[in-house]
Amino acid sequence: MAKRLQAMGQPRYSDGFNLTLQPDVVMQPLRWTKPRLVFVNSMSDLFHDEIPLTYLKRVFEVMAEAHWHVFQVLTKRSERLEQTAQSLFWPPNVWIGVSVENDDYSYRIDHLKRVPAAVRFLSIEPLLGPITNLSLTHVDWVIVGGESGPFARFVDPEWVRCIRDECISASVPFFFKQWGGTRKSNTGRILDGRTWDELPRTYPGSWSLKPHT
């Protein structure tokens, strides 16, 4: 996507896939007067090693100032998340999540649990294998989905059911996003006869779930 936007002449993607800071848009949420759900840094990772701590702190300060929004932050850099967490201010409107694709990445959950966020969530998408011994203590929300696109890898329904059942047992809200596949519109998101749209208990129910980025 970054390469495509570069080819289209989008100035913010002039460096293609190389990490590029955009300090001039950090303040933008303060200009959005209507409350919204914001997916932070959807084209990158806010806890990338090359993002300075001072920049991270400024992003968190703005999220705290823009208290009428809810900010979702998702990372695969759980080590740096844990390392920097005590240097950041965590307002109640900031949710933090880690990606967990299979058992190989379940260690990220341990890092997440040591972060003082009001809402901690797991993004198990794309689900690429079974996740055994899933520990949901101090986890507030779980999202699961299959991979989509022309090279989508297989997702076993039993992998999904096991995670759902763990969530039910632990009273953790469960959101099933999609089965995915090469044509995700055909596979839908029905699991065992229904959709699963549970949300964190702190979520303002009147808001649209579709996040702004």
Buried (B, 14 or more C-beta within 10 A) or exposed (E): EBEEBBEEEEEEBEEEEEEEEEEEEBEEBEEEEEBBBBEBBEEBBBBBEEBEEEBBBBBBBBBBEBEBBBBBBBBBBBBBBBEBBEEBEBBEBBBBBBBBBBBEBBEBBEBBBEBEBBBBBBBBBBBBBBBEEBEBEEBBBBBBBBBBEEEBBEBEEEBBEBBBEBBEEBEBBBBBBBBBBEEBEEBEBEBEEEEBEBBBEEBEEEBEEEBEE
